Amino acid sequence: MHGALLTGVPVVVCSGESTGYGDAAGPDPGSQWYRNLSVVGGPQALAAPFTKWACAAGDVSVLYDMVKRAGELAVQTPAGPTYVNTPVEVLLDRWQPSPAVGPAPPPPQTVAADADVEAAARLLAAARQPVLAVESAGRDPEGFAALTELAELLAIAVVEPQSAVCANFPRTHLLHQGGDLGGLAADADLVILLGCRAPWYPPSAKPGAATVLVIDEAAHRPHMAYQVLTADRYVSGATAPTLRAITARLRDLGPGLDAEIIRARRQRLEDAHATADASRLEAEQRALASPEGPVDAVAVTSTLRDLLGPGAVVVDETITHSRGVARHLMAGAPGRYRYVQGGLGQGLGVALGVKLAMSESGADRMTVLTVGDGAWLYNPVLAGLMASAQYGLPLLVVVYNNGSYLSMKYNHVRAYPEGAAARTGHFLGFDLSAQPDAAAVATAGGAAGFTVSTTPQLAPALDKAMAAVRGGQTAVVNVLLTR
Ligand SMILES: Cc1ncc(C[n+]2csc(CCOP(=O)(O)OP(=O)(O)O)c2C)c(N)n1
């Protein structure tokens, strides 16, 4: 639920409790409720901090409309999870159909005010060095397309920072300037934050003196305890129509735009993209050239990218490799990539959910989970493998296995560069050398399991694994990494 809250995923969660443990006549819910399962304040109290809205249905007469409204609340801005406690007694009660039985209407759209669109267009038209950072606009394919159109019109530098939750703008696009906002923002006169929850950390890290234009349907996330956007101007409305309105206004201003400035900017950004791309390719060639083991993570992602068809979807739950996955996966289309948010251990559930949602909508796309070996241990692997087999949801899982919780070591060294861990080499909470063999666990769970310990084994193993997945069986490829 917390992951859904962080990513703005609308979902209704229902679970039961029982309060009928007295001597009253009626169905007996069983003594386990009385002994073990009661929650003072009700489970809605537990769900409240992780949802937009959490409540109990106290009577069967309100149950239907409450669940329906929970769905409507979940999809309305800002989208997120809602929770309905549905007690056993309420579920067992006789129900008279509600007058409102039937599907809910689609959620209303929010539209930016004309004056805000005008102000945004003027700021953009006047900017000499604008840079746009985006985290989530691509969740809606229309948002992805509308952003591409706006960026192309003005030659705006687009950055997907580490906090990006999905593919928002083609990594292959010459205006894509990677994942580091800092350097570009330092030189910019206008920073556009499009659906960005947390552009700078700490807030003082905002470089330069650029004006900050925030375009976001709900810029201030109600679930965040602390959020500093450093905004100078807000435009609030649904992403795609708001971007399109700004683009249309800019086209009206057309003759007022400085074509020469835009042309020169486009050239500069395309050159920078080409330079970054050349170094990406060089890194890939270097990583792939190694004949011996262990394997460089860059080789894993680039091989995966080349073998996956354009329709495949990648859910990422790697940690120290996450920047590399985003960089080398080169997602070019909406839905190609998403990053799991919140605590470790959700990746398998998210990937199964993505696979389920796609098969329900008739799109049978290969779904891949890239995951660190530590994060893999946090996942409910056995239950997830079983769910995958039972519900016909085959996944390709690629474990980026460095034998450790490497990020924990980085944190030790960052916080205490000369501390006991650095001095003795004994890093608490780091060593995963006793982990079970991921391929053997997969096999035990009815999946296909592969271990890759050298680079030349990588492509053949991924090929075989993908064939298994196409045949309906989940495959786990455990790749032993250099770091
Ligand atoms: C539920 C939960 N507990 C603890 C953490 C802290 N944590 C962040 S990264 C990490 C280690 C992840 O290890 P791995 O997946 O192997 O990636 P690596 O750091 O080695 O790249 C831990 C324990 C967390 N994010 N979530």
The ligand as a Gaussian input file, in Angstrom:
#p B3LYP/6-31G(d) Opt

LIG

1 1
 C       12.123000      -3.049000       3.890000
 C       13.480000      -2.439000       3.782000
 N       14.431000      -2.741000       4.683000
 C       15.665000      -2.215000       4.576000
 C       15.965000      -1.352000       3.561000
 C       17.361000      -0.738000       3.488000
 N       18.067000      -1.145000       2.288000
 C       18.161000      -0.317000       1.229000
 S       19.086000      -0.964000       0.019000
 C       19.402000      -2.367000       0.907000
 C       20.298000      -3.455000       0.360000
 C       19.865000      -3.955000      -0.975000
 O       20.715000      -4.979000      -1.388000
 P       20.737000      -5.452000      -2.886000
 O       19.355000      -5.594000      -3.389000
 O       21.612000      -6.657000      -2.970000
 O       21.358000      -4.238000      -3.686000
 P       22.843000      -3.617000      -3.567000
 O       22.802000      -2.623000      -2.447000
 O       23.787000      -4.730000      -3.299000
 O       23.048000      -2.982000      -4.885000
 C       18.778000      -2.311000       2.134000
 C       18.843000      -3.381000       3.151000
 C       14.934000      -1.034000       2.653000
 N       15.137000      -0.201000       1.633000
 N       13.701000      -1.589000       2.783000

